[in-house]
Amino acid sequence: MTYHDVENNHGVDHICKLPDFKAKSPFIHVNIIKDKKGEYRTEWDVQSCASFSEELGKWSKYNPGLELPL
């Protein structure tokens, strides 16, 4: 559920309802950021995991017509 947790943190829809793999040895980079209101928030990003396999265009395939979030 590693990616679901990160998607929740980003406030975006899940790429898929049930992940098709379990992340092995995920490395999650967490930043603590002070926003314009002076409040602190966390930003999570999965940097790597041992079960990663590249699949170009997967996000766009599951979210047709939506702009890629950056």
Secondary structure in CASP SS format (residue, H / E / C, confidence):
PFRMAT SS
TARGET T0000
AUTHOR 0000-0000-0000
METHOD secondary structure of the structure
MODEL  1
M C 1.00
T H 1.00
Y H 1.00
H H 1.00
D H 1.00
V H 1.00
E H 1.00
N H 1.00
N H 1.00
H H 1.00
G C 1.00
V C 1.00
D C 1.00
H C 1.00
I C 1.00
C C 1.00
K C 1.00
L C 1.00
P C 1.00
D C 1.00
F C 1.00
K C 1.00
A C 1.00
K C 1.00
S C 1.00
P C 1.00
F E 1.00
I E 1.00
H E 1.00
V E 1.00
N E 1.00
I E 1.00
I E 1.00
K E 1.00
D C 1.00
K C 1.00
K C 1.00
G C 1.00
E C 1.00
Y E 1.00
R E 1.00
T E 1.00
E E 1.00
W E 1.00
D E 1.00
V E 1.00
Q E 1.00
S E 1.00
C C 1.00
A C 1.00
S C 1.00
F C 1.00
S C 1.00
E C 1.00
E C 1.00
L C 1.00
G C 1.00
K H 1.00
W H 1.00
S H 1.00
K H 1.00
Y H 1.00
N C 1.00
P C 1.00
G C 1.00
L C 1.00
E C 1.00
L C 1.00
P C 1.00
L C 1.00
END
